[in-house]
Amino acid sequence: MRLLLDSHVIVWWSAYPSRLQARTRDLITRPENEVFISAASTWELGLKMALGKLRLPADYAAQLLQQGLDELPVRVAHTVRAAQLPPLHNDPFDRLLIAQALVEGLVLVTTDRQIVRYDVPVLDA
């Protein structure tokens, strides 16, 4: 399975893993699964940290990569697909994650009920 973690799932995995369902934690840790964190998510979380709205260790992203999660850069194909999405969700970061999941064939791990309105594979976190 190829998973893309939504930004709030990254926070939960990093700081509050018990907030994730046991099945989700299991899928994230299975070595046969590819688990991605988007550069868009680390940007979003960094902005929230800079505004004082979120507290995470400064090196949380490096820690995730050391744990074996994979980095997903933002590519032009992702931004083009995001711009083509219907206006069901106004959050640009979530729209980019949806587009990345669609372009890359990933399952988006989230609890965001707005995201499930799109035709994107979703795993409830």
C-alpha positions as CSV (number, residue, x, y, z in Angstrom):
1,M,0.0,0.0,0.0
2,R,1.2,3.5,-0.8
3,L,0.0,6.1,1.7
4,L,0.2,9.9,1.8
5,L,-0.3,11.4,5.3
6,D,-2.4,14.5,5.7
7,S,-0.8,17.3,7.7
8,H,-2.8,16.6,10.9
9,V,-1.9,12.9,10.6
10,I,1.7,13.9,10.5
11,V,1.2,15.9,13.7
12,W,-0.6,12.9,15.4
13,W,2.1,10.4,14.2
14,S,4.8,12.7,15.5
15,A,3.4,13.8,18.8
16,Y,0.1,12.0,19.6
17,P,0.2,8.5,17.9
18,S,-2.6,7.2,20.1
19,R,-5.0,9.6,18.3
20,L,-4.6,7.4,15.2
21,Q,-6.6,4.2,14.8
22,A,-4.7,1.0,15.6
23,R,-5.1,-0.1,12.0
24,T,-3.7,3.1,10.7
25,R,-0.7,3.0,13.0
26,D,-0.1,-0.6,11.8
27,L,-0.3,0.3,8.1
28,I,2.2,3.2,8.7
29,T,4.7,0.9,10.3
30,R,4.5,-2.1,8.0
31,P,7.7,-2.2,6.0
32,E,6.0,-3.4,2.8
33,N,4.0,-0.1,2.7
34,E,5.4,3.1,1.3
35,V,4.4,6.1,3.4
36,F,4.9,9.6,2.1
37,I,4.9,13.1,3.7
38,S,4.4,15.9,1.3
39,A,6.7,19.0,1.1
40,A,3.4,20.9,1.1
41,S,2.5,19.5,4.5
42,T,5.9,20.4,6.0
43,W,5.5,23.9,4.6
44,E,2.0,24.2,6.1
45,L,3.1,22.9,9.5
46,G,6.2,25.1,9.5
47,L,3.9,28.1,8.9
48,K,1.7,27.1,11.8
49,M,4.8,26.6,14.0
50,A,6.1,30.1,13.0
51,L,2.8,31.7,14.0
52,G,2.8,29.9,17.3
53,K,-0.3,27.8,16.5
54,L,1.5,24.5,16.6
55,R,4.4,23.1,18.6
56,L,6.5,20.3,17.2
57,P,10.2,19.6,17.6
58,A,12.1,21.7,15.1
59,D,13.5,18.5,13.5
60,Y,10.2,16.6,13.3
61,A,10.4,16.2,9.5
62,A,14.0,14.8,9.7
63,Q,12.8,12.4,12.4
64,L,10.0,11.2,10.2
65,L,12.4,10.6,7.3
66,Q,14.8,8.8,9.6
67,Q,11.9,6.5,10.6
68,G,11.6,5.5,7.0
69,L,8.8,7.8,5.7
70,D,9.4,9.0,2.2
71,E,9.5,12.6,1.0
72,L,7.1,13.6,-1.7
73,P,8.2,16.8,-3.5
74,V,5.7,19.1,-5.1
75,R,5.8,18.8,-8.9
76,V,4.2,20.8,-11.7
77,A,1.9,17.9,-12.4
78,H,0.6,18.1,-8.9
79,T,-0.1,21.9,-9.1
80,V,-1.8,21.5,-12.5
81,R,-4.0,18.8,-11.1
82,A,-4.8,20.8,-8.0
83,A,-6.0,23.7,-10.1
84,Q,-8.3,21.4,-12.1
85,L,-10.1,20.1,-9.0
86,P,-13.7,21.2,-8.5
87,P,-14.1,23.8,-5.7
88,L,-15.3,21.5,-3.0
89,H,-12.5,22.3,-0.6
90,N,-11.0,25.8,-0.1
91,D,-7.8,24.8,1.7
92,P,-5.0,25.0,-0.9
93,F,-2.7,22.6,1.1
94,D,-5.5,20.0,1.2
95,R,-6.2,20.5,-2.5
96,L,-2.5,19.9,-3.3
97,L,-2.5,16.8,-1.2
98,I,-5.6,15.5,-3.0
99,A,-3.9,16.2,-6.3
100,Q,-0.7,14.5,-5.2
101,A,-2.6,11.4,-4.2
102,L,-4.4,11.3,-7.5
103,V,-1.3,11.9,-9.7
104,E,0.9,9.5,-7.7
105,G,-1.7,6.7,-7.1
106,L,-1.6,7.2,-3.3
107,V,-4.2,6.6,-0.6
108,L,-4.6,9.8,1.5
109,V,-4.7,9.2,5.2
110,T,-7.0,11.8,6.8
111,T,-10.0,12.5,9.0
112,D,-11.0,15.5,6.9
113,R,-14.6,15.0,5.8
114,Q,-14.2,17.6,3.0
115,I,-11.6,15.5,1.3
116,V,-13.8,12.5,0.9
117,R,-16.0,14.5,-1.3
118,Y,-13.4,14.1,-4.0
119,D,-12.8,10.9,-6.0
120,V,-9.6,10.1,-4.2
121,P,-8.7,7.0,-2.3
122,V,-8.9,7.7,1.5
123,L,-8.0,5.8,4.6
124,D,-9.6,7.1,7.8
125,A,-6.9,8.0,10.2
